[in-house]
Every structure is written in C-alpha cells, then in structure tokens.
Amino acid sequence: MHWIIHWRWEALVETIFVQVKCGPGSAYSVAQTLADMDGVSEVYSVSGLYDLLAKCYLLDDDDVGRFVNHRIQSVAGIRDTQTIITFNAFS
C-alpha cells in the first residue's frame, strides 16, 4: 500500500504578530531575546504605542495564548503586549 501525502506550508503554520511595549532602556535586549526565540521569525523596532513588532510562525496545533503568555510575556523587560492573529496573506 502506498500513501500519498499532500500538504501546503500555509496549512501547517499560523502567523501572528505581537506588538511589544518595553520598559525604559530595554528594547534592544528584548528584541534580541525575541529574535533568538523559536517561533519568532522577525522583530522590528516601530514607532507609536509599542516599541517592537514580532512576526511569529506557530504550528496549527500550537496554542497561541500559551505561546504569548508563557514565551513572549515572560521575557524580562516586556511591560505589555498586543497580539494580532492573521487569517490570509495577500501577495
């Protein structure tokens, strides 16, 4: 018996963006810690209400809440976060 497996990258991962507010003087160290974290693809410094924007890829069966609460928010220097869950990517 032969099994044929078809899959698409989009079906395996979920993309989220996490806006991060840092304590005074901690943005660079927080950015580096996040950038080194599994699941975090890119970290940008941004202007506005938040200091950083992290682009994250999670497996479909990963719990977004646990990832944000236990991984992201536990980083020293983070004061607040806001999570954006995506639905579709257009190109």
Number of C-alpha atoms within 10 A of each C-alpha: 3 4 5 6 5 5 8 7 7 12 9 12 15 19 21 19 19 20 22 27 21 22 14 9 9 14 18 14 14 22 23 11 15 23 18 12 13 11 17 20 15 16 22 13 14 12 9 7 9 17 21 23 22 22 19 23 19 17 14 13 9 12 10 18 10 11 15 17 12 11 14 20 16 12 16 13 19 19 14 12 19 13 15 12 13 10 8 9 7 3 3
